[in-house]
Every structure is written in structure tokens, then in C-alpha cells.
Amino acid sequence: MNSRSAARLQWLQDTLRAEGMLPIAEAAQRCQVSEMTIRRDIAASQDTIVSLGGRLLLAEHPQVATGYDFATQQDSFAQAKQRMCDEAARMVEADDTIFVDCGTTLIPLFAQLDPNMPLTVVTYALNVANAIEQMALPHVRLVLLGGLYYPVSQSFGGEELVTAIRRLGINKAFISAAGVHVDKGVSCFHFHEVVPKQVALETAVQRILIADESKLDRVRPAFFADLETFDVMLTSGAAGEALRDTLVARPGHAWPTLKVV
């Protein structure tokens, strides 16, 4: 490795520690070299830097460690997410204040809402806020909760979210998850999501879990709630039907009302 390549690698490592992730095209532009040169630098990095979906990350980045890729998740089970959000939209009423969780599952919800419905949407997810902005819903009041930004899930985290959520009167909390297990509870990939999810669940009048069939019978690193915490669960597919059979076979629990769409 020559000195210029070593200098670029050091710059990339420092930048990724500061910024989390960096598109390869942007890295090439900022280093004033070709993308191929950046890829050769990465190949010589002794696996300290990896490329996922055209973006550079440090090997210890949570997205690499957990296998979570935001772009991949966006396309995963898209039809199931659409059906679940169709059902979720029917639960929203005029003048509701709803909490919308981070991730990609709930993005189709906004296209299903009555554009003339007055509504307040609370979220800590930048992609959710962007989706609302793109839909140009004139009667939706958006409350975007800030803090430390986590690019891996396009969401914010921090103790300030706790105070902000508890000040709000939330009618319905729409919560997404990466893992749903009857015995081990409901979990996600990223620990910074745990507190806002839990506080929203504590605050909301009605708590709705939305998780497609790929999330069922899975346990992820960050536990945030028991399945009994939820009033309603929307899911999909044969795995959803199997979960319903399991819950029916285990009476004596305050299971959520399960809808398989």
C-alpha cells in the first residue's frame, strides 16, 4: 500500500467514525479519485471498512454486526407491508395524535390516509417525516422528535425524546419490530430505538404492533416489550396464521387481537 492509499484509508476511517456511513460515490468525490480507487483502498483495509449497498461502513458498525440494511428492508415484503398499512389506516380517526415508529414497515400508511383528515403524527424517524412531506398532506401536523441521529435506521435517539413523548397525548402508537416471539417478546436490531418505543407504549391509549411474517418467531438483540403489551397486532402470511393458532392454544394470557392480512 502506497502512502496516498494509506492516507485515504485513515481519512475514511476517521470520517466513518464521525458520520457513520458514506456513499462510495461521495467518498470518491471528496478524495478526488475514482470509485474503483476507493474500492481498491477498501480491499486493502484488512476488513476494517466494508461496503454494503454502495455505502461504506466500519466493520464494527451496528448495521454490519446485525445484518440490518435499511435499503434492503425497504423492499422486503413490500406487498405485506402495504396490506398491513391499509388495515392500520382504517384504525386512524380524525383529530387523532398517532405515534409512528421508525423503519420501513409503516411508510405505506400515509398514502392510505384521507388527505382531508386532520391528524397529528409524532415520530422520531427522518424517513417517516420525509414521507409525510412528500405526500403533501395539508391537514397533518408533524411532530418530529430530535436528538442524536442514527443513519443506520434514519432515526433519532436520546433522553430528550422521553420528555417530549410524555408531554403528548397519543391516541394510537403504531410500533414496528424486527422480531416477534411468543415467549421472548418483541425486539428490534438497534438499542437506541428501545426507549422511544417503550415510552410511546406507556403513553398511548391504544398500542398496535405491525410486523410482517418474516419477523415472526425471531429474536433480535434489543428487547423492548412483551407481546401482551399490545392491544392489536397486524401481520401476514402463513406464519401469521400459525402465530394465531399458537395464541389460541395458549389461553390465560392478555394476547393482542391478531389480524392476519
C-alpha positions in Angstrom: 0.0 0.0 0.0 1.4 3.4 -1.0 1.3 6.5 1.2 -1.6 8.1 -0.7 -3.7 5.0 -0.3 -2.8 4.8 3.4 -3.7 8.4 3.9 -7.1 7.9 2.2 -7.8 4.9 4.4 -7.0 6.9 7.5 -9.3 9.7 6.3 -12.1 7.2 5.5 -11.8 5.6 9.0 -11.9 9.0 10.7 -14.9 10.1 8.6 -16.9 6.9 9.1 -16.3 7.2 12.9 -17.7 10.7 12.7 -20.5 10.2 10.2 -21.5 6.6 10.5 -21.7 5.8 6.8 -20.6 7.3 3.5 -21.7 6.5 -0.1 -18.8 5.2 -2.2 -19.5 7.9 -4.9 -19.3 10.7 -2.3 -16.1 9.2 -0.8 -14.5 9.2 -4.3 -15.6 12.8 -4.9 -14.3 14.0 -1.6 -11.0 12.2 -2.1 -10.8 13.3 -5.7 -10.2 9.8 -7.0 -12.3 7.2 -8.9 -14.8 4.9 -7.2 -12.6 2.0 -8.4 -9.7 3.5 -6.4 -11.8 3.7 -3.3 -12.8 0.1 -3.8 -9.1 -0.9 -4.1 -8.4 1.0 -0.9 -11.2 -0.9 0.9 -9.9 -4.2 -0.4 -6.5 -3.3 1.3 -8.1 -2.2 4.5 -7.8 -5.6 6.2 -11.6 -5.8 6.6 -11.7 -2.7 8.8 -14.1 -1.0 6.3 -16.9 -2.8 4.4 -19.2 -1.9 1.6 -23.0 -2.5 1.9 -25.3 -1.4 -0.9 -22.9 1.1 -2.3 -22.2 2.6 1.2 -19.0 2.4 3.3 -19.2 1.5 7.0 -16.7 0.5 9.6 -16.7 -3.2 10.3 -17.9 -2.6 13.9 -20.9 -0.5 12.8 -24.2 -2.0 14.2 -25.6 -2.4 10.7 -22.7 -4.7 9.8 -22.9 -6.6 13.1 -26.6 -7.2 12.9 -27.0 -7.7 9.2 -29.6 -4.9 9.1 -29.6 -2.9 5.8 -32.1 -0.1 5.5 -32.3 -0.2 1.7 -32.9 -3.9 1.7 -35.6 -3.7 4.4 -37.4 -1.1 2.4 -38.0 -3.6 -0.4 -38.6 -6.6 1.8 -42.2 -8.0 1.9 -43.4 -4.7 0.3 -46.9 -6.2 -0.5 -47.4 -7.4 3.0 -46.4 -4.0 4.4 -48.9 -2.4 2.0 -51.7 -4.7 3.2 -50.9 -4.1 6.9 -50.8 -0.4 6.4 -54.2 -0.5 4.6 -55.6 -2.1 7.7 -53.8 0.3 10.0 -55.1 3.3 8.1 -58.7 2.2 8.9 -57.9 2.5 12.6 -56.9 6.2 12.3 -59.6 8.7 13.2 -60.0 12.4 12.6 -58.1 14.5 15.2 -56.1 11.5 16.4 -52.5 12.0 17.6 -50.6 9.0 16.4 -47.1 7.8 17.1 -45.4 6.3 14.1 -42.3 4.1 14.7 -39.1 4.1 12.7 -38.1 1.7 9.9 -39.7 0.9 6.6 -42.8 -1.0 7.6 -45.1 2.0 8.3 -44.2 4.2 5.3 -47.1 3.0 3.1 -49.6 4.1 5.8 -49.6 7.8 4.7 -50.7 7.1 1.2 -53.8 5.3 2.6 -55.0 8.2 4.9 -57.8 10.5 3.9 -55.9 13.6 2.7 -58.6 15.8 4.3 -58.4 14.2 7.7 -57.0 16.4 10.5 -54.3 14.5 12.2 -51.1 14.9 14.3 -48.2 12.5 13.6 -45.4 12.1 16.1 -42.2 10.3 15.0 -38.5 10.1 15.7 -37.8 8.8 12.2 -36.5 11.0 9.5 -37.7 8.8 6.7 -41.2 8.9 8.2 -41.1 12.7 8.2 -39.8 12.8 4.7 -42.7 10.5 3.5 -45.2 12.9 5.1 -43.6 15.8 3.4 -43.6 14.1 0.0 -47.3 13.2 0.4 -48.2 16.9 0.9 -50.9 16.2 3.4 -52.3 19.6 4.2 -54.1 18.7 7.4 -51.4 16.6 9.0 -49.4 18.3 11.8 -46.0 16.7 12.0 -44.1 16.5 15.3 -40.5 15.3 14.5 -38.6 14.4 17.7 -34.9 15.1 17.5 -31.7 14.1 19.3 -28.7 12.2 18.2 -29.1 11.0 14.6 -28.5 7.3 13.8 -28.1 6.9 10.0 -28.4 3.1 10.3 -32.2 3.4 10.9 -32.7 7.0 9.8 -33.9 7.8 13.3 -33.1 9.9 16.4 -32.3 8.8 19.9 -31.6 10.4 23.3 -33.2 11.1 26.7 -34.8 14.2 25.4 -37.2 12.0 23.4 -38.6 10.6 26.7 -39.7 14.0 28.0 -41.1 15.1 24.6 -43.2 11.9 24.2 -44.6 12.1 27.7 -45.8 15.6 27.1 -48.0 14.4 24.3 -51.4 12.9 24.4 -51.1 9.9 22.0 -54.2 8.1 20.9 -52.6 5.3 18.9 -49.0 4.1 18.8 -48.1 2.2 15.6 -45.0 0.2 16.5 -42.8 -1.8 14.2 -40.4 -4.7 15.2 -37.7 -6.9 13.8 -38.5 -9.8 16.0 -41.7 -11.2 17.5 -41.6 -14.2 19.7 -44.4 -15.6 21.9 -42.1 -16.3 24.9 -39.2 -13.9 24.3 -41.3 -10.9 23.4 -40.9 -8.1 20.8 -37.4 -6.9 19.8 -35.5 -4.8 17.3 -32.0 -4.5 15.9 -30.9 -1.2 17.4 -30.7 -0.3 21.1 -31.3 3.4 20.6 -34.9 2.6 19.5 -35.8 0.8 22.7 -36.6 3.9 24.9 -38.8 5.8 22.4 -40.8 2.6 21.6 -41.3 1.9 25.3 -42.3 5.4 26.2 -44.7 5.6 23.4 -46.3 2.3 24.5 -46.6 3.7 28.1 -48.2 6.9 26.8 -50.6 5.7 24.1 -54.2 4.8 24.7 -54.1 2.1 22.0 -50.9 0.1 21.1 -50.7 -1.5 17.7 -47.8 -3.8 16.6 -47.2 -4.2 12.9 -44.8 -6.9 11.8 -44.8 -9.0 8.6 -44.3 -12.7 8.5 -40.6 -12.5 8.2 -40.3 -11.0 11.7 -42.3 -13.8 13.4 -40.6 -16.4 15.7 -37.5 -14.2 15.6 -35.5 -12.7 18.5 -33.3 -9.6 17.8 -30.7 -8.0 20.1 -32.8 -5.3 21.7 -35.9 -6.4 23.6 -38.5 -3.7 24.2 -41.9 -5.2 25.1 -43.8 -8.4 25.9 -46.3 -9.4 23.3 -49.1 -8.9 25.8 -48.2 -5.2 25.9 -50.1 -4.6 22.6 -53.8 -4.3 22.1 -53.7 -5.2 18.4 -51.2 -6.9 16.1 -51.2 -6.8 12.3 -49.2 -9.5 10.5 -49.2 -11.5 7.3 -48.8 -14.9 5.6 -48.8 -18.5 6.8 -46.5 -17.6 9.7 -49.1 -15.2 10.9 -51.8 -17.9 10.7 -49.5 -20.2 12.7 -49.0 -17.5 15.3 -52.8 -17.1 15.7 -53.1 -20.8 16.2 -50.4 -20.7 18.9 -52.1 -17.8 20.8 -55.5 -19.6 20.6 -53.8 -22.7 22.0 -52.4 -20.8 25.0 -55.3 -19.2 26.8 -54.9 -17.2 30.0 -52.8 -14.5 28.5 -53.8 -11.0 27.5 -52.7 -11.6 23.9 -53.3 -8.8 21.4 -56.2 -9.0 18.9 -54.4 -10.6 16.0 -55.3 -9.7 12.4 -53.6 -11.6 9.5 -53.8 -9.7 6.3 
